[in-house]
Amino acid sequence: MRIDKIENRLIVNMRGKSPKELDRESLMDAIRVDRKKRQYTAACLVIQNRFRIRNAEFMCISKHFQEIIEMSSQQIFRLSANHLSRLISLFNVANERHISILLSICILLRKEQMDLYCIDEEKEILKFVLKRLALLCLRVSQREQRREFLETTLFLGQTDPSTRLYLQKSGAFGILRAIIQEGKADSCTIASVMKLMLESIPKTFVKSFICEILTLPCICKRFEVLKKVLAGDNSFGEHVTGTMCSLLLQPAALPFDRSNRYKPVECLFGNLMDITSTLMPKLPPDKIADLVRAAAPMMTCLEDSKEISADIKIQVTEALNPKALEIMVKVILEERYVMCDDVVECLFDLLYKRFRILIDFDVFYTRLTFETNIIHILWRFITKCSDDPKAGLVSTSILSSFKGHRICCIKAKEFVNYFSTEESRVVIRFLKKTLWAVLSDGVGALGLSSELIAHIQREVHGLLNELRDWFLRTSDSTSVFYCEGTGCDDFVSKVKDEGSVSQNILRSAPLLVQLSSKLKLFKVTIYVASALLRENSKDTERTHEMLTSIEYHVQNFTSWNPWPKKYKFEIRRSAMVRDSLHLLGLLPKGGVRGKITVVFYDEHGVMERGLDGGGLLKEMITEVFNLVCNGDSELFEKTEKQYQFFPNRNATSLEKLKYFRSLGRLFGKAISEGVPLDLQFAPFFCKKLKQKVNSFSDMLLFDEEIYNCLCVIKDSDEDYISQMKLDFEGLIPGGENKIVTKNNVIEYAHMQAHHQLNVMIEKQTRYFLLGLHEIILPEWLGMFDEDELQILISGNSEVNVDDLKDNTIYDGFNEDNLTVRMFWEVLRELSNDDRKRFLRFVTSCPRTPAGGFQYMEPKFKILKSSDDVERLPTASTCNNTLMIPPYDRPVAEKAEDRDGFWSQFWSVLIVHEDSDAEEMVLSFNEPAIKVMS
């Protein structure tokens, strides 16, 4: 740093320079600034001067044109090519007068009232001038939405083919993109210009065409000519499709849409789907493979985006032509049949996952299953993949989706025709094997993702459920759905092991487990629950043994529903339903789990003889349900043909809803006590008991006539539907204003079924389940299908004498005793109705328990009563015991006639059981009823 003193000023020079050097630099900077100003001013003057000259020249030319235009319209005028070239060079798009002059020239050219003359040496110049004029008209049409400019471009392009190439080189596709986005130009003219530019387009400009035009939303729908041009030239269409697939893998190369409304990659994919729906039959296998490869990652990109345009979704949905997709699947699966091929993986990824985010999945799969042969294509692929389990598993999940949608939509007769062949049995066996492999972790070594495994399990299990439901509706046997080995004791014993195959199968796919095993597990569950909660349990050793084998079933059982007190019901036979349901309604929550004893009063108010050790309770249960379903209680109604019962749709008063809760309690008591009910619930009501939603196909079992009518309406044409004058009244709010048409008739049919099978019995079912779940957990019923649940409820109407004999114990007799042998001979000779009457005499229930007599508790016993052979048999329904003397001839011979025999048989009922436990007595406070102290 230097310090200088000049004219009494102290100057600090930080750069080490003298004041003179600093002054010199400042002067030079000022000179440079002044020079730049003069240069800028001179340049502006030059530009201004040139502009004046150009403007004057244009005005001179335009004056000449104006004179020509103002002359007679019938004259053909000649104009120098150089003159026109100069006019184009001087043209200003922002000048209205210039545009007016150009418009006049365009009109004269198209009317062929102007002739451009030139010497032979200038013909090439003339061609170039016309090309420039065509491009100028295209640019002006971007600003001025006048049809004449586009028509002039079209006219000049058709006159000279080289004009098309010039337009392509000069960025005409970008100009067209801007014109289309403005949306004001004539669509027909734009389509004609676009078709013109695509004729004989070099491959070097295809990318420009795709980036500028095919990234516009729904462009192929707006301009159908694009698909016609691409379909007309196979090589060009293949090249465009291949380039689009390549660009989908490079989304950064696509132009940016300033509107931010549409993403170019979405638009490109939608247009690709539109184009390929037309070109698919003509595309070679390698191009189809490229399409599949490009679509899968692009769909992943769309899936990750926060929002997908509704217009793009609609476009893709409409573009996915079922026949085109069938060709795609057929080509890929016939050319390649191993899962290690990336194309096969991409195809399955699209089918089972990616398409779901863009389209109405149910409608899409329904169209594919009914309009194509894709199910058989997939099945053939599965059979070829016997050595590739990975491919077989994935393709099986897709097959399950398609067949599941077909089953949901077809009619009953169509189902019988479609699945009555041996092939359907083969499919079921294959699906069972697949589901078993997934649940037993037999696919762990295949390297499948957990998401894919979950999808396979869900789809295969869903299809098996649909198939089983249809087998039930068509009265076919469902035993084909059971897996071998699920009925053995080893399978049942391993259910307790956490994570075991048996446990996974039972929890995730109980339809594979044989009914005998499910009944055994259910009975053990009920027994253990009772043993855990019953006071003063006597059989503690057996309780502990059962608890260890079924522990997971009853976890958290005691926390929400503790075992209550014991109750005694005093019931008038003349008011059986009213008294029983009222007393059940008085019980606290969970009270129905307690021990309930019953005392009956006859029509005179006199207490009937006997103490209830369980037999009178069983009689009360069976009688109440028989009266409720077959009497005038107005709580249940029955189907027209099958005579199956379901809640009365009009029983919606609060009093009747409370009765439904009491019936739910009594129903749960019947199941837990093993009391078979001599009635048939409708399958759609059993479905509601499992807390499932009924569908349109369930209407078949509700009312076949209504079901057939809905099918006829669903398949009718527009004229027939309009003549019916149907509306949605009662189905949706304001439904009386919504008319049924061909477009919404499917919705109408399904909403009618939903209303009849779900909405109208929703309250009744909800109250019924409130009572049922106090004693039977929902999970316990989840292992049974509707048919199996009916067996659990009602047992079997056929009384198998051999089964009863195999599960009989003797007291005072043995199996070889003459009396016992005669007893079994007489029982075999009886009709099934008489056997049921005998069974009711001994057990108070006329039906065989679910699973057979091995599940009867306590076991059926034949007891030697006395040596007086003149006495008729007696019974203890509480203990399921028949007491007979040592007869030496059949007892039927002791009665005057069979009816007399049965009247005496029923008149004697001796109950051999006492109860000293404290009881809470429930009765009505009416004169005819004696209140127990």
Secondary structure, DSSP 8 states (H G I E B T S, - for coil): -EEEEETTEEEEETTS--HHHHHHHHHHHHHHHHHHHHHHHHHHHHHHHHHHHHHHHHHHHHHHHHHHHHS-TTS-EEEEHHHHHHHHHT--TT-HHHHHHHHHHHHHHHTT-EEEE--GGGHHHHHHHHHHHHHHHHHHHHHS--HHHHHHHHHHHHH-HHHHHHHHHTTHHHHHHHHHHHT-S-HHHHHHHHHHHHTT--GGGHHHHHHHTTTSTTHHHH-THHHHHHHH-HHHHHHHHHHHHHHHT-GGGS---TT-SS-HHHHHHHHHHHHHHHHGGGS-HHHHHHHHHHHHHHHHHHHHSS---HHHHHHHHHH--HHHHHHHHHHHHHH---TTSHHHHHHHHHHHTGGGGTS-HHHHHHHHHHHS-HHHHHHHHHHHTTT-HHHHHHHHHHHHHHHHHHHHHS-HHHHHHHH-SHHHHHHHHHHHHHHHHHHTTTTGGGT--HHHHHHHHHHHHHHHHHHHHHHHHTT---GGGS-TTTTSHHHHHGGGSTT-HHHHHHHH-GGGS-HHHHHHHHHHHHHHHHHHHSTT-S-HHHHHHHHHHSGGGGTTHHHHS-----EEEEEEGGGHHHHHHHHHHHS-TTGGGS-EEEEEE-TTS-B-S---SSHHHHHHHHHHHHHHHHSS-SSEEE-TTT--EEE-TT--SHHHHHHHHHHHHHHHHHHHHT---SS-B-HHHHHHHTT----GGGHHHH-HHHHHHHHHHHT--HHHHHHHT-B-TTTSTTGGG-B--TTTHHHHHHHHHHIIIIITTHHHHHHHHHHHTTTS-HHHHTTS-HHHHHHHHH-BSS--HHHHHHTEEEES--TT-HHHHHHHHHHHHS-HHHHHHHHHHHHS--SB-TT-GGG-SS-EEEEE--S-TTS--EEETTTTEEEE---SS-GGGGSSSHHHHHHHHHH---------S--EEE---STTS----
